[in-house]
Amino acid sequence: RVRYLHRYIYNREETARFDSDVGEYAAVTELGRPDAEYWNIQKNILEQKRAEVDTVCRHNYRVG
């Protein structure tokens, strides 16, 4: 099983993340809440991130 986790870090603190198991962005701090909410309403961004688990992660998993 392959999982894609994209973490957004500002000033050495994780503010938001995309987890392929969840399929959407989640705010980790209040600073990340506006970004996560915005990204979650952008359907093209969500589709792209959901596809990256297949196009990037699975390919690199087989290579490694």
N, CA, C and O atoms as a DFTB+ gen file, in Angstrom:
256 C
 N C O
     1  1       0.841      -1.176       0.000
     2  2       0.000       0.000       0.000
     3  2       0.886       1.240       0.000
     4  3       1.851       1.325       0.760
     5  1       0.551       2.196      -0.856
     6  2       1.333       3.422      -0.990
     7  2       0.500       4.586      -0.473
     8  3      -0.690       4.698      -0.765
     9  1       1.143       5.439       0.293
    10  2       0.466       6.605       0.870
    11  2       1.252       7.859       0.501
    12  3       2.480       7.879       0.578
    13  1       0.535       8.901       0.102
    14  2       1.143      10.179      -0.258
    15  2       0.794      11.191       0.819
    16  3      -0.379      11.421       1.113
    17  1       1.813      11.789       1.398
    18  2       1.626      12.799       2.436
    19  2       2.438      14.021       2.051
    20  3       3.663      13.948       1.956
    21  1       1.770      15.141       1.830
    22  2       2.420      16.397       1.469
    23  2       2.217      17.362       2.625
    24  3       1.098      17.790       2.909
    25  1       3.315      17.695       3.284
    26  2       3.249      18.553       4.467
    27  2       3.700      19.961       4.108
    28  3       4.693      20.134       3.401
    29  1       2.984      20.960       4.588
    30  2       3.332      22.361       4.388
    31  2       3.884      22.895       5.702
    32  3       3.218      22.857       6.737
    33  1       5.120      23.397       5.637
    34  2       5.811      23.826       6.844
    35  2       6.181      25.292       6.709
    36  3       6.732      25.718       5.693
    37  1       5.873      26.054       7.744
    38  2       6.228      27.464       7.804
    39  2       6.904      27.718       9.143
    40  3       6.363      27.387      10.197
    41  1       8.083      28.305       9.089
    42  2       8.818      28.642      10.310
    43  2       9.011      27.407      11.202
    44  3       8.841      27.469      12.420
    45  1       9.371      26.286      10.563
    46  2       9.640      25.002      11.231
    47  2       8.420      24.410      11.929
    48  3       8.558      23.610      12.854
    49  1       7.231      24.800      11.490
    50  2       5.993      24.268      12.064
    51  2       5.064      23.822      10.938
    52  3       4.824      24.572       9.992
    53  1       4.548      22.613      11.043
    54  2       3.610      22.117      10.042
    55  2       2.289      22.862      10.189
    56  3       1.707      22.909      11.272
    57  1       1.822      23.445       9.080
    58  2       0.585      24.223       9.120
    59  2      -0.584      23.500       8.462
    60  3      -1.728      23.644       8.892
    61  1      -0.299      22.723       7.417
    62  2      -1.357      22.003       6.699
    63  2      -0.738      20.775       6.054
    64  3       0.480      20.673       5.915
    65  1      -1.608      19.838       5.659
    66  2      -1.113      18.626       4.993
    67  2      -2.183      18.058       4.078
    68  3      -3.383      18.237       4.287
    69  1      -1.697      17.364       3.053
    70  2      -2.571      16.556       2.214
    71  2      -2.200      15.110       2.457
    72  3      -1.032      14.737       2.350
    73  1      -3.183      14.300       2.782
    74  2      -2.972      12.875       3.036
    75  2      -3.826      12.108       2.037
    76  3      -5.042      12.290       1.984
    77  1      -3.190      11.250       1.245
    78  2      -3.937      10.518       0.217
    79  2      -4.948       9.554       0.826
    80  3      -5.930       9.211       0.167
    81  1      -4.741       9.110       2.054
    82  2      -5.728       8.243       2.707
    83  2      -7.022       8.997       3.002
    84  3      -8.107       8.417       2.958
    85  1      -6.906      10.288       3.303
    86  2      -8.079      11.124       3.591
    87  2      -8.647      11.695       2.292
    88  3      -9.863      11.761       2.116
    89  1      -7.758      12.107       1.382
    90  2      -8.190      12.629       0.089
    91  2      -8.459      14.109       0.056
    92  3      -9.005      14.620      -0.922
    93  1      -8.084      14.813       1.113
    94  2      -8.246      16.265       1.128
    95  2      -7.224      16.876       2.075
    96  3      -6.520      16.176       2.803
    97  1      -7.164      18.200       2.043
    98  2      -6.232      18.927       2.901
    99  2      -6.805      19.058       4.302
   100  3      -8.018      19.135       4.495
   101  1      -5.905      19.082       5.270
   102  2      -6.301      19.280       6.661
   103  2      -5.391      20.333       7.269
   104  3      -4.177      20.314       7.065
   105  1      -5.980      21.241       8.009
   106  2      -5.198      22.242       8.731
   107  2      -4.635      21.602       9.987
   108  3      -5.347      20.914      10.718
   109  1      -3.363      21.831      10.231
   110  2      -2.727      21.330      11.440
   111  2      -2.703      22.433      12.492
   112  3      -2.789      22.160      13.690
   113  1      -2.586      23.684      12.037
   114  2      -2.626      24.844      12.930
   115  2      -3.645      25.838      12.382
   116  3      -4.134      25.692      11.261
   117  1      -3.951      26.831      13.173
   118  2      -4.876      27.878      12.721
   119  2      -4.307      28.628      11.523
   120  3      -5.062      29.083      10.664
   121  1      -2.997      28.760      11.456
   122  2      -2.361      29.430      10.326
   123  2      -2.634      28.689       9.015
   124  3      -2.731      29.319       7.962
   125  1      -2.756      27.382       9.068
   126  2      -3.001      26.590       7.871
   127  2      -4.459      26.446       7.487
   128  3      -4.766      25.956       6.400
   129  1      -5.364      26.864       8.359
   130  2      -6.793      26.690       8.093
   131  2      -7.273      27.392       6.819
   132  3      -7.965      26.761       6.020
   133  1      -6.936      28.675       6.591
   134  2      -7.416      29.319       5.353
   135  2      -6.901      28.629       4.091
   136  3      -7.638      28.487       3.115
   137  1      -5.641      28.203       4.109
   138  2      -5.092      27.510       2.938
   139  2      -5.800      26.187       2.704
   140  3      -6.190      25.887       1.576
   141  1      -5.973      25.393       3.751
   142  2      -6.623      24.087       3.609
   143  2      -8.054      24.244       3.108
   144  3      -8.497      23.486       2.244
   145  1      -8.770      25.213       3.639
   146  2     -10.151      25.438       3.191
   147  2     -10.189      25.846       1.722
   148  3     -11.035      25.372       0.964
   149  1      -9.273      26.721       1.323
   150  2      -9.224      27.165      -0.069
   151  2      -8.887      26.003      -0.994
   152  3      -9.552      25.805      -2.011
   153  1      -7.858      25.235      -0.646
   154  2      -7.447      24.115      -1.499
   155  2      -8.546      23.067      -1.604
   156  3      -8.690      22.439      -2.653
   157  1      -9.317      22.862      -0.556
   158  2     -10.373      21.845      -0.579
   159  2     -11.550      22.226      -1.468
   160  3     -12.286      21.348      -1.919
   161  1     -11.742      23.509      -1.727
   162  2     -12.838      23.893      -2.626
   163  2     -12.381      23.964      -4.084
   164  3     -13.210      24.103      -4.984
   165  1     -11.078      23.869      -4.323
   166  2     -10.530      23.867      -5.678
   167  2     -10.465      22.420      -6.170
   168  3      -9.505      21.705      -5.883
   169  1     -11.478      21.998      -6.902
   170  2     -11.587      20.596      -7.321
   171  2     -10.408      20.148      -8.184
   172  3      -9.985      18.995      -8.102
   173  1      -9.878      21.045      -9.005
   174  2      -8.746      20.666      -9.851
   175  2      -7.496      20.388      -9.017
   176  3      -6.714      19.501      -9.360
   177  1      -7.299      21.124      -7.937
   178  2      -6.154      20.882      -7.059
   179  2      -6.316      19.536      -6.361
   180  3      -5.363      18.762      -6.277
   181  1      -7.511      19.255      -5.864
   182  2      -7.745      17.973      -5.190
   183  2      -7.552      16.794      -6.142
   184  3      -6.954      15.786      -5.768
   185  1      -8.053      16.917      -7.362
   186  2      -7.887      15.839      -8.342
   187  2      -6.412      15.605      -8.646
   188  3      -5.971      14.461      -8.762
   189  1      -5.656      16.684      -8.775
   190  2      -4.227      16.563      -9.053
   191  2      -3.510      15.865      -7.904
   192  3      -2.705      14.965      -8.142
   193  1      -3.781      16.256      -6.679
   194  2      -3.125      15.642      -5.523
   195  2      -3.527      14.177      -5.380
   196  3      -2.689      13.337      -5.052
   197  1      -4.781      13.868      -5.618
   198  2      -5.231      12.474      -5.521
   199  2      -4.567      11.613      -6.593
   200  3      -4.291      10.436      -6.361
   201  1      -4.311      12.195      -7.760
   202  2      -3.678      11.448      -8.844
   203  2      -2.184      11.256      -8.607
   204  3      -1.600      10.304      -9.125
   205  1      -1.559      12.134      -7.841
   206  2      -0.118      12.040      -7.619
   207  2       0.274      10.752      -6.911
   208  3       1.385      10.259      -7.109
   209  1      -0.596      10.206      -6.104
   210  2      -0.261       8.944      -5.444
   211  2      -0.043       7.846      -6.482
   212  3       0.785       6.961      -6.273
   213  1      -0.768       7.890      -7.590
   214  2      -0.601       6.889      -8.646
   215  2       0.522       7.250      -9.610
   216  3       1.301       6.382     -10.005
   217  1       0.614       8.525      -9.993
   218  2       1.586       8.909     -11.013
   219  2       2.995       9.063     -10.471
   220  3       3.956       8.801     -11.194
   221  1       3.145       9.475      -9.238
   222  2       4.471       9.724      -8.673
   223  2       4.861       8.646      -7.671
   224  3       5.896       7.997      -7.822
   225  1       4.044       8.461      -6.666
   226  2       4.417       7.579      -5.555
   227  2       4.552       6.123      -5.974
   228  3       5.561       5.488      -5.665
   229  1       3.572       5.586      -6.664
   230  2       3.632       4.171      -7.033
   231  2       4.796       3.896      -7.985
   232  3       5.451       2.858      -7.893
   233  1       5.045       4.835      -8.899
   234  2       6.170       4.678      -9.825
   235  2       7.488       4.644      -9.051
   236  3       8.303       3.746      -9.265
   237  1       7.704       5.596      -8.166
   238  2       8.953       5.657      -7.410
   239  2       9.077       4.497      -6.430
   240  3      10.188       4.065      -6.124
   241  1       7.970       3.997      -5.944
   242  2       8.000       2.851      -5.034
   243  2       8.551       1.622      -5.751
   244  3       9.321       0.850      -5.179
   245  1       8.148       1.450      -7.010
   246  2       8.635       0.312      -7.795
   247  2      10.113       0.466      -8.134
   248  3      10.845      -0.522      -8.186
   249  1      10.559       1.711      -8.367
   250  2      11.951       1.973      -8.727
   251  2      12.865       1.675      -7.546
   252  3      13.932       1.086      -7.718
   253  1      12.447       2.082      -6.339
   254  2      13.275       1.931      -5.132
   255  2      13.291       0.558      -4.693
   256  3      13.934       0.237      -3.694
